[in-house]
Structure formats: C-alpha cells, structure tokens
Amino acid sequence: MISEASARRAAVYEQVVAGFGTVRIVPVDPAADAALIHSWVTQERARFWGMLDASPERVLEIYDYLDGLTTHHAYLVHRDDRPVALLQTYEPEADPVGECYDVRPGDFGVHLLVGPAAGEDERGFTGALLSALLAYAFSDPAHTRIVAEPDARNEKVIGRMLRTGFTLGPEIDLPDKRARLLFLTRDDR
C-alpha cells in the first residue's frame, strides 16, 4: 500500500531533521493515494478525522474534490521516503471554521493525521514531525498564525499542540463536530 510513486513525487517542502531523517511533503494524488488514505482514515484511532465509515470511493471523491480547490490542499508527509502522515492545509476565510472566529490576515489552517504505526514506539516522533510541518507552514512569509481545530474531545492532540506552543482558543461548533480552536503565531514558535 506504500506507493513508490508518492515517494518519488516532487516535494513542496523538504527538511532534514537531525536525528530523525528527511521529511518530505508531497501533494496527494487522489487516484494514486486514495487506498493508502482510506486505510488510515477508517481505523478507530482516526475516529476524530470523521471518516471511519467512508468507502474507498468516498475517500477518492473527497480528495479529488480537495485537489480541485485553490484554498485547500492535501499532502502526504514522508519520512525517509515512507508516508507517515496526512497533512491538509486551508485558508480559514474559505472554510466553515472562518465563520466561527475573527480570521486575521496571515491565518493558515492545518489538519494532521499521523499514520498508523508511524513512530508509535519512537520517543519524540510526533514532536520532530510537527517541527518540520510548522517550518513548512511558516516558510511562506504571508503565514503569520497557524490555526488548528481538532475535535474538542481529542485531548491527546490538543495536549500535543499545547506542548508545541499553541494557545487555546474557544470551542466552536462546526457542521461536523464541536472543535477547539488552537493558535500558533510565528513569534511563539
């Protein structure tokens, strides 16, 4: 299920993280990557992603749709040529989340799903991965604040984001979940 084609796909960002490896962020190719993404989002551990019951066809449909947008993007994150996470980015003003808080110029939204077995037993895995992903997000000087809105019940992710430097925002109601806003400014990294 690990596509060699995705490992060779041109990266939008690449960073060598000392003691961790090379992190590459490559655009999702819906047709090539839908099976891998489906295998991740339909596992119980990904319940907060909201796609537990999605069929392979539905996953393909969703990522085909995202691929056609200019405001939302999906990426596979590789560590040393192995896909280990799914990263989605969005412009909050073009997303339902933007109706729930005062969007500032420079806000940049992110969703992250770490793949199953990716570093589960490796101390510091998520922190090292997040450091590279945040470096990518802030590599565009127009992005001055990262916005995340995990499910409000997802204490594990909220705790990880707080340890990374994010600050808590309010809980908000989105069409598919009650979420907790979290913010990280360029200066707070």
N, C-alpha and C positions, 0 to 999 in steps of 0.2 A: 504494500500500500504506500510505501515511501517512494515518491516519484523522483527518479533521477533527473527528469526534465525540470522539475522545480528547483533542484539543487544547482542546475546549470543556468537557470533563468537569470537575466540581468537584474542586479540588485538596485533598489532605490537608495539603499544605505548599507554600509558595511563597516564594522568596527572590530578590531582585535581587542578583546578584554583580557588583560593579564590574568593568568591562572585559570581561565575559563574557556577560551577559544575564540573563534571568529564568529561573530553574529552578523548574519546577512538578512536583510528584509527584502522580500521579493513579492511583486504583485500576484495576487491569486489569479490563476487561470481557471475560471469556473469549470470548464469541461474536464481539464486535467486533474483538478484538485478536489472536486466535489466528493469523491469517495472517501478521501482522507478526512476532509472536514466532517462529513457525515459520521464517520467512525468516532470522531472526537465529541461532537455536539450531542450525540444520542446516548452518551454514557451518563449514569446517575451523577457522577462527580461534576458534570457540566449542567446540572439542573437549572442553575441560575442564568444560563445562556438562553433558556427558553425554547429549546428545540428538541427536547427529549423524544417526542413522537414524530419528528419530521422524517418523511420518506427521503430516499436518495434523490428522487425527482424534485421534491420541495427544496432541498438544500441547493441543488443545481439552479433552480428557479430564483431563489433568493440571491445567490452570488452572481448570477447573470444580471439580475436587476441592479445590484450594487455596482457591478462592473460598468454599467451604463451611466452612472451618476458622476458628476464633476465635484460634488460636495462630500461624498462618502467613498472610502476606499478600503479594500480588504487586502491583507498581506499574510503570507506565511513567513514566519520567523525561523531561520535556520541557525543551528549551532554546528559549526564544522560540517556543513552540507546535509545535516539531518533536520527535517522540520520538527520544531519543538513547541511552537505556539502559533496562534492565530491572532493577528492584530487588526483591528478595524479603527479607522480614523474618520472624523466627520467635522464639519463646520457647524457648531451649535445653532447658529441662526437659521440653518436649513434643516433642522431636526426638531422633533417634538420637545426635546429637552430645552430648547431655546425659548419655548413658551412658558417655562416654569421658573426661570430666574432671569436676572438682568445680564444679558450677554454683553461682554466687554469686547472692544476691538482687540484682536490678538488671541481670543479664546480658541482653543483647539481641543476637540473631544477625542477620547480614546476608549476602546474596549479591548480587553486582553483575555484570551483563554489559553492557558498553558496546557499543552497536550498531555495525554496520559503517559505515565512512566517517564516523562521528560524531567530528569533531575529529582524525582520524588525522594530518593535517598541521599541526595547530594546537598550537603550543607552549603548555603549561600547561593544556590542555583537561581531562585526567583529574584533575589536582590541583584545579582550580576546581570541577569536578563533585563530586568527593569532599568538598570542604569544605562544600558545600550539603547533601549527603546525610548527613554526620555531624552537621551542625547540626540536621537533621530528627530523626535518631535520638536526639540528646541534648535535643531540645525537650521530651520527656517527662521530668520530673524523676525518675521511677522508674527510668529507664535510666541506670545508672552505669558500665557497662562494655559496650563493643561486642565481640562475638565474631565472628570470621570463620574459615572453614575451607576455604580453597582446596585444590585438588589439590596434593599435595606436589611434583609435577613442574612446577607452574606458577610458574616462577621470576620471570616478568615481573610477575604480580600480587603475589606475595609481596614482591618488591622495592618495588613501588609502595606497598604497605601499610606497609612499614617506613619509607619516606621520609615517609609521612603521620603517623608517630608510633606505629604499632602495635608491640607487642613480640612476639617469637616465643614460642610455646608448644610443646608436644611434637607430634610426629607421632602421628596416631591412625588406626585402621582403622575406616572406616565401611562400611556394606553395599555401597556402590557405588564406593568409592575409598579410597586412602591419602591422608590430608589433613594439612595443617599448621595447627595452631591459631594464631591471632593475636588479640591483645587490645589494646584501646584504652580507657583509663579517661577519664572526664570531665576529670580533673585533668591528664592527659598530652596533651590536645589542643593 
